[in-house]
Amino acid sequence: MTTPELQRLDRAHYLHPFTDFKSLGEEGSRIIERAEGVYIHDSDGNRLLDGMAGLWCVNLGYGREELVAAATEQMRQLPYYNSFFKTTHPPAVRLAERLCRLAPAHLNHVFFTGSGSEANDTVLRMVRRYWALKGRPDKQWVISRENAYHGSTVAGVSLGGMAPMHAQGGPLVPKIAHVRQPYWFGEGRFKEGRPQHRDAFGRDCAAALEAKILELGEENVAAFIAEPVQGAGGAIIPPESYWPAVKAVLEKYDILLVVDEVICGFGRLGEWFGSVHYDLAPDLMPIAKGLSSGYLPIGGVLVGDRVAETLIDEGGEFFHGFTYSGHPVCAAVALKNLELLEAEGVVDRVRNDLGPYLAGRWKALEAHPLVGEARSLGLIGALELVDPASGERFDESLGVGTLCRDLCFAGGLVMRSVGDTMIISPPLVITRAEIDELIEKAQAALDDTLARLGDPITDNQEESLS
Ligand SMILES: *Cc1c(COP(=O)(O)O)cnc(C)c1O
């Protein structure tokens, strides 16, 4: 099929995720046909450096024959079986063992799902069930954060803090509250008109959590859920003071900590889990995305001993599960993915080499007149676009971020925009030379954006959240 023919059928029949269906129909989709390493190829013959690793997931890069072979072998051996009704199969068992070995010591069980959203649905049911079993049935409130992303199922949307998502398809799941996010550049640089230090702001955010707990009544609060670094919200790296202060609050009131590792897990921050980087000791860790490097859909919840022992010893049957929980082919691919990450020392390389290398080159983009802040940690990064005239953020309705993103695409780089925040999350196997290329292309797109700023901007509303 030709590109126009595919685009016509796409427009006629395919409702894309997080998409304004009408405007996509008018513009037509870019068709991605193949990929290798850190590059994707479209049907017009363009090669693009994929600065987003697909959707934060292709950690090992494209074209890994070992993962293809793992899927093929498992499909021949046993393409499907469930693990309901006292059955199991080798790939799921081996993956469970491997995950628990890689995770912090007190996490020794895993519940498998098909995605990150399903993992967070599972989290919600587990935390409420845990407290009911503990004889504390009133502990039902879950506190999350504004601008958090926890998926797109009803529970995922409710746990997340994305205002545009909350505005559609409600009512949401009851007893979920949101507190302010530790987004210093966006919300914390000034307090009462004066510049504010990052760490003072981080402590303020933890104080807001404590205030919310007291408002709801500590006896009613089950859990706090957060990403170590917010991904879809805009690669928001919290101030150093934030997590220690939050941990202290949760311990004071005996509230479970759920750390959503769907993006930060499997090496993104230079550790196996974001929880290790920030020294968190989560009770529950939802995982997905990089678990299989995105080659097949699989997610799960790693469950800490405290919750697992209660569910096992006191719970009876847990009426929860999915047809594809622990799917053998997905599990076999995830297992091979983890083996390769380990054997190739990918996580250590992100921590010791690629992360620091990217940090140096990325930070230098702050010299660009359009960039108000360049931040990164491991292999996740963000640029805050600002008006060169004032150094302040643009009016978001101008769509400067979207313009910059489109110019990145045109220049051969996939970089995403969240409002006027440009974000990257490249495959963890990216080389230093490819990082150099990424930086050059980002720099060129910034220059092009600056040059175009005088022009009238059309079509700026299409935004993607996930
Ligand atoms: C992507 C994402 C999810 C949802 O995962 P899906 O597999 O898309 O359902 C949940 N949490 C975070 C932090 C994510 O980035």
The ligand as an SDF file (V2000), in Angstrom:
LIG
                    3D

 15 15  0  0  0  0  0  0  0  0999 V2000
    2.7580    4.9440   30.6700 C   0  0  0  0  0  0  0  0  0  0  0  0
    2.5310    5.0340   32.1420 C   0  0  0  0  0  0  0  0  0  0  0  0
    1.5070    4.3190   32.7790 C   0  0  0  0  0  0  0  0  0  0  0  0
    0.4770    3.5370   32.0030 C   0  0  0  0  0  0  0  0  0  0  0  0
    1.0050    2.4730   31.3280 O   0  0  0  0  0  0  0  0  0  0  0  0
    0.2120    1.8270   30.0720 P   0  0  0  0  0  0  0  0  0  0  0  0
    1.0260    0.6220   29.7440 O   0  0  0  0  0  0  0  0  0  0  0  0
    0.1520    2.8590   29.0110 O   0  0  0  0  0  0  0  0  0  0  0  0
   -1.1410    1.4700   30.5700 O   0  0  0  0  0  0  0  0  0  0  0  0
    1.4190    4.3740   34.1530 C   0  0  0  0  0  0  0  0  0  0  0  0
    2.2970    5.0790   34.8650 N   0  0  0  0  0  0  0  0  0  0  0  0
    3.2910    5.7920   34.3010 C   0  0  0  0  0  0  0  0  0  0  0  0
    4.2400    6.5350   35.1650 C   0  0  0  0  0  0  0  0  0  0  0  0
    3.4220    5.8060   32.9130 C   0  0  0  0  0  0  0  0  0  0  0  0
    4.3810    6.5320   32.3380 O   0  0  0  0  0  0  0  0  0  0  0  0
  1  2  1  0
  2  3  1  0
  2 14  2  0
  3  4  1  0
  3 10  2  0
  4  5  1  0
  5  6  1  0
  6  7  2  0
  6  8  1  0
  6  9  1  0
 10 11  1  0
 11 12  2  0
 12 13  1  0
 12 14  1  0
 14 15  1  0
M  END
$$$$
